[in-house]
Amino acid sequence: MAREAAEPPPKETLSLWIREQAQLKALVVDRDTEAWQRDPGFSGLQRVGGVDVSFVKGDSVSACASLVVLSYPELEVLLVDGNGLLHHRGFGVACHLGVLTDLPCIGVAKKLLQVDGLENNTQHKEKIGLLRAGGDSFPLTGGSGTVLGMALRSHDHSTKPLYVSVGHKISLEAAVRLTRGCCRFRIPEPVRQADIRSRDYIRRTLGAPMPPAPGQDRSQEAQRPKGGSEELEDEGRPPEAHGQGPEAAESPRPTRPAAASVEPSCAR
């Protein structure tokens, strides 16, 4: 059973959080810090982690955070379902997690956060229409003239872009390349797997009805999107539907959970 929504935190608590956010923001590094980030094929990078948080509708107390590590022998980079520098105060969840873990971190959002004059208006939609193939992108330049992130068409069969921004210890250029390299479908595989598992954990432990992850109730015959259809771009098959065979040596894209995969953590 979902709990009733709690009262919003007092103003003093919100002010404390904002001050802490500003202090941590000063520690964000927006340049490449690892040798593999400067390699065109990310040579030396072996594992990628994806982070997602699932919430229970009508319950402002319980949530489930999930970290999934995929083979790409240690955790070296995090992709977070959220924003980094593309944020009202320039310090989104990807920055926060990156600074606290001291790991390279990338913000990957599915919707445009409208800050610094960025708007999901006709002009923005026209730019999206010019993204013809997977890997095409355009900069998200705010009214201040600052490039806050990139809109990326992550897959040939997806017309909806992802919004990639620097979290910590990585350049925007490397963040976009790595995000693209992690996409078997529209959503980067580490984040997609984290979303699937956090939803499943909530269903199993909290007994809360959760909408299925995008595509989870569709036929699981296809291993790749077909014929330009948008139906499979957010495909979210349950974990057991994925093959467990060895990864292709030539492909940098993660294809299966590594042994270091982490069980979701439920916070109340």
Secondary structure, DSSP 8 states (H G I E B T S, - for coil): ----------HHHHHHHHHHHHHHHTT---S--SGGGGSTT-TT--EEEEEEEEE-TT-SS-EEEEEEEEE------EEEES-SSSSTTS--HHHHHHHHHTS-EEEEESS----TT---SHHHHHHHHT--STT-EEEEE-TTS-EEEEEE--STT--S-EEEEEEESS-HHHHHHHHHHT-SSSS-HHHHHHHHHHHHHHHHHT-------TTTTS----SS--TT-STTTT----GGGS--S---TT--S--SB-TT----EEE-
